[in-house]
């Protein structure tokens, strides 16, 4: 939550970055996302077999403002 301080606008509730893991096909389409790495790794094997496609895990850092 922003507030006015002696040095201008400051954030009273600083946020920490959130890591998300996304399963992506070779063509770039997103299959699923999760914040739990072990869950996404387990889904990768299962979904690769179901979709008959190679899937890649993409890790992204998200910061909320």
C-alpha positions in Angstrom: 0.0 0.0 0.0 1.6 3.3 -1.0 1.8 6.2 1.4 3.4 9.6 1.4 6.5 9.9 3.5 9.3 12.5 4.0 11.1 11.2 0.9 8.0 11.0 -1.4 5.8 8.0 -2.0 6.8 4.8 -0.2 5.3 1.3 -0.1 4.2 0.3 3.4 3.8 -3.4 2.4 6.7 -4.3 0.2 6.0 -7.5 -1.9 8.4 -10.4 -2.4 8.9 -11.9 -5.8 6.8 -15.0 -6.6 8.2 -17.8 -8.7 5.9 -19.5 -11.2 6.6 -22.6 -13.3 4.9 -23.0 -16.7 4.8 -26.1 -18.9 5.2 -25.0 -22.5 5.0 -27.0 -25.8 7.6 -26.7 -28.5 5.3 -24.4 -30.5 5.2 -21.9 -27.5 1.7 -22.7 -26.3 1.2 -22.9 -22.5 -0.2 -26.1 -21.1 -0.4 -25.3 -17.4 1.2 -23.2 -14.6 2.0 -23.7 -10.9 3.9 -22.2 -8.1 5.0 -25.7 -6.9 8.1 -27.0 -8.7 7.6 -30.6 -7.7 4.0 -30.6 -8.8 4.9 -29.2 -12.3 7.7 -31.7 -12.7 5.3 -34.6 -12.0 2.7 -33.1 -14.4 5.4 -32.7 -17.1 5.9 -36.5 -17.5 2.2 -37.3 -17.4 1.1 -34.5 -19.8 4.0 -35.2 -22.2 2.7 -38.8 -22.6 -0.9 -37.7 -22.9 -0.2 -34.9 -25.4 2.5 -36.9 -27.2 4.6 -33.8 -27.2 7.9 -32.6 -25.6 7.2 -30.1 -22.8 9.6 -27.7 -21.2 9.5 -26.0 -17.8 9.8 -22.2 -17.9 10.6 -20.5 -14.6 9.4 -16.8 -14.2 9.7 -14.3 -11.4 6.6 -12.2 -10.8 6.6 -9.0 -8.7 3.3 -7.4 -7.7 3.1 -3.7 -7.3 
